[in-house]
Amino acid sequence: MRDIPYSTLAGFFHACRNVAGSTIGSFKRKLKFSGKHDIVPEIETIKIKDVNEAYERVLKSDLRYHFLKDMTSIA
């Protein structure tokens, strides 16, 4: 178990992570903080030909990460 409590039950059961803050800091400062602490998004890369399938998965809530389209798969 983690020594830091989860803020929601969803986070507990799905190991979700959130980075929260305020509107006081700048976007540049948030990026710098994320880089310093190795905070990166979790993504699933899909080929353009699979975009319709990915969309159906979104509608069914059948995804674990954010989708990222691989634009090099167009050629």
NUMARDREN-366398 format. One record per residue: x, y, z of N, C-alpha, C, O in turn. Coordinates in steps of 0.001 Angstrom, whole numbers, plus 500000, padded with zeros to 6 digits. Atoms other than C-alpha are relative to their C-alpha. Layout:
N
XYZXYZXYZXYZ;...
END
This chain:
75
500845498801500000500000500000500000500877501244500000502022501234500452;499291498724500037501009503573499446499956500658501368499013500457502132;500007499272498738501957505728502374499332501364499874499197502088500860;500748498763500222500122508679500803498552499616499733498294498849498805;501397500404500208496325508392501101499446500501498672499803501580498200;500678499592501224494217508502497961498870500959500352498264500862501419;501052499030499732491766511346497679498632499497499576497619500063499987;501275500558500428489067509235496014500092498487499973501184497925499903;500009501455500119488010505615495922500434499555498614501093498526498468;499579500351501363488500505588492153501521499959499929502089499059499310;498547499984499977492122506511492721500570498790500706501608498267500302;499545501170499262492491503685495200499901498746499150500849497963499084;500220501230500750491037501005492951500687499985498641500999498908498134;499436499965501342492531502164489654501392500618499947501906500882498860;498661499402499925495871503610490812500092501277499175501098501520498507;500004498730500735494919506963489298500934500984500683501138500945501896;499136498959499462497266509853489717499489501344499510499039501468498371;500423498654500369496401513514489693501070500993500401501716500848501439;499171498866499629498477516635489644499055501180500070498440501550499070;500933498894499812496483519505491063500777501229500442501885501137500970;499344498769499601497322523076491681499026501148499974497810500960500017;500843498816500040496049526582491546500291500775498721501212500447497973;499789499162501180495768529205488857501031501095500259501266501944499399;499010498974499664498391531308490612501303499774499236501901500725498733;498753500306500694501383529521489065499829500021498488498723499840497980;500057499951501458502241529810485387500078498592499412500494497646500082;499921501276500703501995527007482841501463499562499894501777498381500041;498571500296500101505766527223482381500519499414501312501329498487501306;499572500487498685506253526685486111499501498575500236500216497751500806;500539501353499859503993523616486052500808499009499178501099497905499640;499183500874500843505985522144483157501378499763500620501901498650500583;498692500127499351509244522824484987499912499041501192500787498195501375;500208500886498858507900521110488122499842498556499535500431497641500110;500228501347500523506707518122486081501301499382499503501561498204499748;498720500501500483510108517790484405500945499652501133501631498631501085;499114500220498855511978518062487695499647498722500743500535498027501238;500455501156499233509882515310489288499602498816499115498963497871499578;500257501085500955509614513103486172498521499624499949498173498443499954;501441500217500111505836513512485962499636500071498527499778501118497893;500341500073501424504665512404482527498608499399499844498154498653500712;501326500596500219501271511526481060500128498541499584501117498147498965;500058501380500459500351507901480523499129499993498755497978500430498789;500701499943501277499332507453476901499981498635499332500762497749499679;500025501154500889498403504780474399500069500570498585499192501328498171;499828499495501362499684505489470890499218499125499034499310497899499077;500786500735500990497344504521468060500361500480498606500774501624498412;499786499635501398497759504483464312498737500681499481497640500439499986;501136499278500570495520506729462220498919499030499529497731499317499678;500990500955500504493838503675460686499125499431501125498054498888500854;500744500534498859492661502689464201499218501064500757498712500796501847;500634498903499273491139506056465125498513499737500253497998500123501303;501422500295499779487535504856464672499817498997501134498904499132501949;500050500973498899488163501885466956500301500693501332499663500405502345;499664499260498783489759504219469497498817500847500458498531500927501653;501172499188499663486723506504469348498914499136500639498287499546501616;500988500919499416484427503530470025500406499610501417499556499497502299;499520500329498654486594502608473005499757501147500969499417500923502130;500269498834499147486254506141474355498529500023500390498196500251501553;501439499999499716482462505927474057499620498928501014498688499112501796;500270501108499073482534502625475986500794500130501300500702499258502165;499105499807498845484987504005478590500978498839500135501320498433501246;499098501147500032487314501168477562501424500461499680502019500023498696;498633499571500197490637502933477874500627500262501352499948500638502308;499302499771498754493257503221480538500792501306499963500956501976500983;499175498811500151495357506061479168499365500938498991498343500611498387;500418499092501070494895509052476909500529499446498687501622498882498640;499542500425501316495110508235473221500861501088499377500581502278499521;499147499101500759497861509803471154500092499446498589500523498311498388;499969500455501396497576509600467367501419500081499462502092501104499593;498689500051500635500751508535465586499863500534498586499464499799497683;500183499361501299500755510973462669500964499460498948500736499653497754;499089500587500986503701509173461049499379498795499320499898498320498310;500654501166500604501323506299460302499117500390498818498522499517498186;500815499551501132499526508434457676500650499590498680499964499150497757;499285500274501263502189507891455006500034498525499659500596498142498633;
END
